[in-house]
Amino acid sequence: MGSASLSFLKQNNIIHLKILMILFLSCIPDRTNLCSNNSFATLTVPPRFNSTNISLSSLETLTLDGYFSFENNHHAAKDFGNLYHFLPSAVLHPKSVSDISTTIRHIFKMGSASELTVAARGHAHSIQGQAQAHQGIVINMESLQGLKMQVHTGDMPYVDVSGGELWINILHETLKHGLAPKSWTDYLHLTVGGTLSNAGISGQAFQHGPQINNVYQLEVVTGKGEVVTCSEKQNADLFYAVLGGLGQFGIITRARISLGPAPKMVKWIRVLYSEFSTFSKDQEHLISSENSFDYVEGFVNINRTGLLNNWRSSFSPKDPLQANEFTSDGRTLYSLEMVKYFNPDETKTMNQDIKKLLSQLNYIPSTLFLSEVSYVEFLDRVHVSEKKLRAKGLWEVPHPWLNLLVPKSRISVFAEEIFGNILTHTSNGPIIIYPVNQSKWNNKTSLVTPDEDIFYLVAFLSSAVPSSTGTDGLEHILIQNKRILDFCATAQLGMKQYLPHYNTRNRTMTLWQFLLLDKESSRRQYALHETLMLAPQMATRYVYGQKNSRLRQLSYTSLALNNKGKYKAMGQWKLCWNSGKKLTSAKRRSHYELDVRHQPH
C-alpha cells in the first residue's frame, strides 16, 4: 500500500493527501488496535494508476452471472463499527457461486504483483473494517442467489442455506416446519457466512455450543478459486479451518445447519445481584445443571439510575411493592437473564420447573421480573432496539466494541479491577457477561478459547457520541478499552479476544507446517493443500498431513513477502508432542495468534 500510494501522491502533488496519509498511518493500531489520535474521518484513497488499474480492467473481461461496480462504492467502505472506512476499487455483486469462484481464481492467477485483495461482505456488522478491502475487491454476499433454502426433516433435521442468507430469514423459514437452529447470536440480522467465520455465540451456547458447532457441511470457495464441499468426513481440515477462521481460509457460499424442535413461547426472567461472586456462582450453577434454563446471560450495571423502572416496559415485577422500594443509583449491580422455552400446553410444567430453578439461586428477591413472549419476539429482540435507534439517528455511530473470553479461574480478578476501578458507569452501552462450557465447543475449529472447562464471554458493547470529547466520546472509550486489555496482559489472565482485529505493517504470510514422521520408512512426508488467505495484503498456505500419519513435531514459520515477491523467514517456533498422539486443531492453534486483519461478517 505504501509505495503505490506514495507514488500516486507524488504524481499528483497533492500535499493535503500526504498529511491525511500520515495521520492515518499514525492511527493504525498495534496489538491493542487503539488509536491515540482522535481523528476518525473517512480516508478515501483513489485507485492506483499502475498494476492495480491493469488488474481492474482485466476483471471486466470475466464472464459472470452478476456484475462488478467500479464507481459509487462508498457503501462498501462502511460497517457497523464505523471506525474504519477503506474504499474498495470494485464491488462484485454475484448471482452465483461461480461468479465468486471465477473472480477469486482470476485474481489468484494474477499473482502478488496485482496487489488486489478480497473481502467478503455480508450484512457489514463487522467492527473494525474486517469486511472491507482497501483498494481491493469487496464481494457483496447478500446478492448471492445461488441456493434457495431447503429444509430437511427427519431424525437429524437440517437446512441448506446460502452463505449470504440472514439468520432472521432462516428462523422464519424453518419455523414453517416446526423447526429452528439450536444456537443463535443475540442479533439475527447477520449473514450465515459472517457468524460462522467467527463463532456465533449467545445465551444458548452453554447447552449447544456456538453456531460453528451446529454445522454439518459447508461449501467453500478457496483462495485458488476452487469450490470445495467439506464436512467432518470430507475435506475435514478445510471444514474446521473455515469455522471460526475469520474468513482467512475461504469464503463460505453454502452451509448445512443443524435444526431442532422449535418452541412457540418463552418465559423471560431477570433478577439482580449486588455481589459478583454470588452472581457468577449462580451462573455457573445454571450452565452445569442438567435440567436448566434454555438461555442464560448476564449484564453489568454500574451507577444506572432507575434500572428496574426501565425493565417495566417489557417485564412485570413479581412483587411490585418491594420493587418500588429498590434503588440502583450509585451501585454496581449484576443482572441475570434467563429464558425457558415452552409450548402453551406445557405452561404448568414450565412454571414448576422455573420455580424449582429459581429456588436454587441467591438473587435479590425484590428484583424478580418476568415476562412471556413468543419465541420469535425473544430471538429478534435486539432488532426492536435497532429500529428505535435508527429512528433517532443513533445507529450509525462509532461502535468500539471489545469482546473477551476470560477463564473461570480469573474472572473474579478481572471483575474486581474492571468493574471496580477502570469503569465508572455503563451508560455508553451494555456490558454482557456469561459463562459457557468448553465441553460443548468443538476444539477442532479455528476458534481460540481459554484452556479451561468453563470460561466467560465479556462483551463491552459501547456506542460513541460523534464529535464528543467527554466520557461518551470515541477517544475516551478507546482509552478505556486499552486499559482493560493492558490489565489483562499485565495480570496474565489467559484472556482471548473474540471477534479479534489484527494488524500488519507488511504483507505477511503464515505457513503451518506439520512435520510428519512416517513410522515405516522413518522419513518425513508432507501433504500440501494450498488455501490463499482472502484478507487484504495477506495469504496463507495451509499444510496438513496425510490421512494416517502421526504428528511428532509442529513447526510454525512466519514468512514476510517483500516488494520483489520473495519470501524471507521471520521466525520459527517448534512444539513437540509424544509420537503416539495426534495433534488436535485446538492444540495447534492455541499456541499462536493468527496474524490476520479482515474477516467477513
N, C-alpha and C positions, 0 to 999 in steps of 0.2 A: 504493500500500500504506500509506504513512504516514498520510495524512489519515483514511482509513477506519478503520485500526486504532486511531488515537488517539481517534477518535470513539467507538469501541466501548469503549475503556478508560475514557473519561470517563463514559459512560453507566453502566458497571458499577462504577466506583470501586474497581477492584482495583489497589492500589498495587504489589503484588509483580509483577504482569504488566508494569507500566510499567518496573520495574527490569530485568526479563528482556529487554524490548524494547530498552532502552538497551544492555545488554550485547551483545545480538545484533547491533545495528547497529554497535557498535564493532568487531565481529569481521568485518564484511563486507570481504573483501579488495579491494584496488585492483588494480593491474596484475598483481601477483605472486600474488594470491589467497591470501595468507598472513595468518593471524590472529595478532595479538600477544597476544590474550587466550587463556588456556588453558582456557576453559570451552566445552565442545562438547556440552552437554546438548541433547536434542531440544527444539526450540522448537515447541510445538503451539499455534497460534492458531486459535480457533474461527471459523467462517464469519461474514462480515459480516451485519449486520441491516438492510441498506439495499438498494441496487440489486442487489447480488450475490445476496441471498436471492430477489429477484424473478426474476433470471435463472435461478437454480437451479430454482425452481418451474416455470418455463416448459419446462425440459428434460423434466419428467415428462409433458408433453403430446405428445412426439415418438413416432412410431410406429417401433419398432425390432424387429429380429430378436433382438437381445441385450437388455441391460438396464443401468441405472445403479445403482450402490450409493452411498448418501449417508451411510452410517454404517459404523463399524468399518473404516475405510480406512487404518489406521496402517501397513499393509504397503506402501502406495504412497508413504510418506514415508521409505522406506529404500532404500539402494542399496549396491553393493559398497564404495564409498568409505567409507561410514559416518562422513562428516564433516558433512553437512548433512541435516536432516530437515524437509522442508516438507510440511505436511499439506494434501492437496487437499480441495476441497469435495465432489467427486464423482469416482467412477471409472467409466468406460464399459467394459463387457465386451462388445465387438462380436462378433456372429456372422456378419457380412457386411461387405463394403466399404461397402455402402450405409449401414450404421449410422454409420460414421466420417464419410462424406460428409454425411449428414443432420445430424449433430451440429455439424460444422465450419461448414456453411452456416448453421445456425441461429444460432450464436454470431457469425458474420460479419455477419449481418443486424441483430443487436442493436447493432452499432457499439461504439465505445470506451467508451461510458457504462456498459456492463455490467461492465467490468473483469475479465471472465473470461478466463483464459489456458489454453492447452492444451499438454500434453506427451505424446509417445508413449513408452510404457514397454515395452521388450522383456523381456530377462532381468535388467534392472536392474544391469548391470555397469558403469554409469557411476561416475565417481569423485567428482564434486562436485555431486551433485544435479541433473545435466542431465536426467534422466528424471522429475523431479518438477515439480509445478506448485503453488506456494504459493497456497492458497485458489482454485485453478483446477480444471481437468478433466484427469485422467490417463486416457489410453487404454491399456488392457491389451491389447497387441498379440498376446500369446500365446494369447488366447482367440479370435482371428480364425480362423474355419473356412470361409473362402470358397473357397479353391483347393487342391485336392489336388495333391500333387507329381506332375508329369508329365515323364518322361524321354524325350527325343527323340534317337534315334541317327542316324547318317549321317556325312557328311563334316565337318559342323560341329555336333557334338552339344551339347545344352544341356538344362537342366532348368528348368521353370517352378515357382516356389515362392511361398508366401505370405511377406509381409514379416515376419510373426511366427514363421516357422519357424526352428528351431535348426540350425546348421551340422552338428552331430553327426548329426542325423536325415537331412540331405541326403547326408552321407557314406554312411550305411548303405543308403539307398535307391538311390543311383547305383551303388554297388558291385555291386548285383544285376545290373547291365548291363555290368559290367567298366569302368565309367567313374567319374570323380570330378572335382570342381572342381580347377583347377590352382594356385590361390593360396589360402592359408589364413591364419588367425590362430593364435597358439600355443594358444589356449583355444577349443574348439569349441562350448561350451555358451552361445553368444551368438546373437542373432537376426540374420537377414539384413538387415533394415531398420536395425538398430543399427550393424553394422560398415560397411555401405555409406554410412551418413551420416557416417562418419569417414574410413576408407580401407581398413582391414583389411590389416595388414602382418605378415609373418612371414619366415622364412628363405628362402622361395621367391620373394620379391618381386624379387630381383636378376635372375631369369630371366623371370618372368611379370608383373611389376608387382604392385601391391596388388590387393585384391579389386575395387575400383571400376574397375579396368582390364579386368575379365573379366566384364562385364555387357553383354548385347545389348539389353535392353529393360527398362523399368520401368513400373509402374502407380503413379500418384501422386495422392493427394488434396491439392489445393492449399488455401491459406488461405481461399479463397472456397467451398470445399466441392465443387469440380469434380473429377471423376475423369478424369484425363488419362493416356493412354498415350504414352510418349516413348521415343526412341532416338536414335542418331546421325543418323538421317534424318527423324525425326518429332518435332516439338517439341524440337529438339536443345538449345535454350537451357535449357529446364527440365531436361532429362536431365542435362546437365553441371553445372547449378547444384545439383541434388539430390545428386549423387555427391560425397561429401566436404563437403557443405554444412551439416553439423552440425544437420540437422533443421530448418533455417530456411526452406526453400523448399517444404515439403510433407511428407506422411507417405507413406513407401514401403509400399504394400499388396501389391505383387507384383513379382517380379524374374525375369528370364530369365538364368540363369547359364551361362557357357561351361564345357564339360567337356572332358576329355582322357582317354586310356587310363590306367587305374589299375594300379599295380604291386601285387604281393602281399606283397613283403618290402622291408626297408630294411637297409642296413649303416650302423650308427650309430657315429660315431668322435668321440673327444675327445682333445685334446692341450693342453699348457701352454706358455706363453711367459713369459719374465722381463722382456722389453723391449717396451714398447708399439710402438715404431717397427717392429720386426720383425713383431709381431703384426698391425698394421694393414696393413703391406706385403703380407703373405701373404693377408689377407682380400681386399684389393683385387685381387690377382693372381687369386684364385679366381673372383671375380664378373666378371672381364674375360675369362676363358678360355672358349673355345668348348665344349670337352668337359669340363665341370667337374662338381662335385657338384650335387645337386638341391636342396640346402638348406645354407645357411651362416649361422651365428650365432656370437656370441661373448659372453663373460662376464668381468666384472672381479671378482677375488677379492683382498680386502685383509685381511691378517692372519687368514686362515682356517686353523684347526687341523685337521689330518687330512683335507685336501681329497681326496687320492687314495683314502683309505680310504672316504670317502663315495661315491665313484664305483663301488666294488666291488659295491655292491648291484645294479647294473644293467649294469656293464661288466666286461670281463676285461682285465688288462694284457697287452700284447704280450710284455713281459719282466718277469715277476713279481719277480725278484731285484732288478733295478735300481729298480723301482717302490717296493719296500720301503725302499730307502735314501733315497728322495726325501722332503724335508720342506718343508712350505709355511708353517710358523709364522713370523710376523713379516714376511712378504714380500707384495709386491703382484704377483700373477700374473694372466695373461690366458689364459683357456681358449677354444679354438677348437672349435666343434661343427659337424660335417659329416655329411651323410647322402647315400647313394647308393641310388636306387631300383633294384629288380631283381625278376625272376621266378626261381623255382627253377631253370629250365633255362638261366639266364644267369649262374649263380654264377661259373663260371671266368672269363668275360669281365669280369664286375664286379670280381673280385679283382685282375685285371690292371690295370684302369683305376684302381682305388684305389691300387695300388702305385705307379703312374706319377705320379698326382697328389700323393701324399704325398712322393715323392722331390723334388718341386719346393718343398717347404716347409721352414722352418727352426725347427721346434719343438724342445723339449727331448726327446731320444729316449726317455728313461726314462718319459715321461708318456703314451705312446701307449696308449689304451684303446679296445677295440672291443666291439661288440655287434650281434647280429642279432635283429630283432623284426619282427612283422607291420606292414604299412602302417597299419592301424587303431590298433594299440597305440602306434606312434610319434606319430601325429597327435593321439591322445587322451591323451597323456602327462601333461598338466597336471591333468586330471580325477582322476588317481590321487592326486596330491598333495592336491587339494581334499578328497577323501574322508578322507584321513588327518588333515588339519587340522580338518575338521568334527568328526571323532570326538574330537578333543582340545579342541574348543571354541575353536579359534584361527582360524576362517574369518571369522566376523562381528566383526571388529575394524577399527579405522580403517586405511584404506589410502591414505595421502597420496602417491600416485604422481606422478611427474614424467616426462614423455616429451618428448624434444627431438630435433630434426633439425638436425644440425651439418654445415656444409660440410667437404668433404675437406681443403681448404687450411688449415682452422683446427682440425682435430681434434687435432693434436699439442699445440697451445697449450691447448686445452680439457682434454685428458687430464693434462697436466703439473700444472695448477692443481687440478683437481677430484680426481683420483686421488692426487695427491702431497701436497696441502695441506689441502683442505677436508674430505675423507673420511678417517677413521682406521680404519674397519672396514666390512665389508659384512654384518654379522650381522643387520641389520634386514630383509634381503631381497635378492634378486638384482639385479645391475646388468647389463642386456643391452646389447650394443653390436655393431653390424654395419653394413657399407656396402651401399648399393643404387645401381643405375644409373638416373639421371634419364631415359635414353632409353627405359626400359621403362614410364615413367609418362606417362599422357595429360595433357598440360598444359592441356587444356580444362576439366577438372573444377574444383570449388571448392577443392580441397585446395591449400594454400600450402606450397611447399617451398623450400629454399635454391636460389639461382640458380647451381648448379654441376653438372657432369656426374655427379659422384659425391658423395653425402652420407651421413652416418651417422645411424642411429636409435640414440639413447642413452636407455634406459628405467631409471629408478630405481624399482623395484617394492618399496617399503618397506611393512612392516606395523608398526603401533604397538601396544605393550602398554597396554591400558586402565589408567588411573589412575597410570601410571608417570611419574615426574619425572626419570628418568635418560636415558641416551643412546638407549634403546629406546622412549622416550615420544613422544607426538604433538608436543608443543611443540618438542622438540629436532629432530625430523625436519623440521618445517615451517621452522624457522630455517635448517636446513641446505639445504633446497630454495631458500629465499630467497637464501642466499649464492651458490648455483650460478647462479640467474637474474641476480643482481646482477653477478656476474663476467662472464657472457655479454654483458650490456648494456654494462658498462664497457669490456670488451675489444673490443666491436663485432665479434663473431664472425659475425654474419649468421645467427644461430640462429633457427629457427622452432619453435614449440611444436606437438606433435602431441597430439590429444585436448585442445584448449585449453579454458579456462574463463574467459570474460569477464564482467565485472560492469558494471552501470549503476546510477546513483543516481536516474535518472528514466526515464520511458517514452520510449525513443529510437527514432526511425525512421531508416533509411538509405535513400537514393534513389540508384540507379545510373542516371545519365543518359548515354547515348551520343549525343553531339551529332553529328548526321549532316549531311553536305553533299551534296545531290543535284547531280550534275555537270551534268545537262542544264538544270535550271531554276535552278541556283545559289541554292537556298533550302533552309532547314533543314526536315527532316521527322522526325517522331517516330512510333514504333510502340510502343504501350504494352501490356505484359502484366502484370497485377497478380497477385502471389502473396503473401498475407499471411504474415509470419513467425509461426511457431507457438510460438516460445519465449515464456515468460511476460513480460508487460509490454512486448512489442515487436511491431513489424510491419515488413514490407519491401515496397516496390513494386519489382518487377524490370522494368526498362525496357530494351528492346533494339531494334535497328534493323531496317528492312525487309530482305528477303532479299538483294537485290543491292546494297545500299548500301555505300559505302566509308567507313570511320571516319577522321575527320580529327582529332577532338579528344574527349577523355574528360573529362567534368565530374562530379565526385563531390560530392554535397551531403549534409550531415548535418542532420537535422531533429529537433527535440525537440517532443513533444506536451505541452502544458500542461494544467492541470486543466479548462480550458474547452473542450478539444477543438480548440484552434487550434495551428497549426504555426509554428515560427519557425526560421529558418536558424541553425545553429550554426557553420558554416564551410564553405568550399568550396575544393577543390583541382582544378586543371586540368592535364592531361598531354597533350602534343601528339605526334603521330606524322606521318610522311610521308603525304600524302593517298592514295598508291597502295597502302598496306599495310592489310591487315585486322588488327584488334587481336585477339589470341588471349585466351581466358579467363585463361590463366596470367598474361599481362602485366597485364590489367586488375585481377586480384585480388592480384597481388604488391605493389601499391602502397598497400595499406591492410590493417588488421587488422579483420576483421568484428566488430562490436560486438554479440556475442550472449552468451546466458547458458546456455541449455539445449539439449541435443540428445538424441535417443533413443538408447538402447543396450540 
